[in-house]
Amino acid sequence: MLLRAVEKFLREYSIPATRFGRESVRDPRLVFDLRRGREPGDRMRRRVEHFMNTYRRSIGQ
């Protein structure tokens, strides 16, 4: 589930939800909407996953 992965990522890297949404898909409300049941499409899911993977690589983990 995407929301679970995002929540774990936010805790692990201490990133605010609005910053995560803005940097990953240009939507500062993304995480809040996911928490309220929003189901992202495949394209958005891929963009979020790509952002998390790229961020992890950029800090050496």
C-alpha positions, 0 to 999 in steps of 0.5 A, a space after each residue: 500500500 502506497 500510504 504505508 510506504 509514504 508514512 514509513 518514509 516520512 518517519 524515517 527521513 523526518 520529512 514534513 508531509 507537505 514537503 514530501 507531496 510538493 517535491 514528489 508530485 507538486 501537490 502539498 496536500 498529497 499525504 493528507 489526501 492519501 490519509 483520507 482515502 485518495 487512491 492515486 493513479 499508476 502514474 502518480 504512484 510511480 512518481 512517488 515511488 521514484 522520488 522515494 528511491 531517488 531520495 534514498 540513493 541521494 543520501 547514501 542508503 
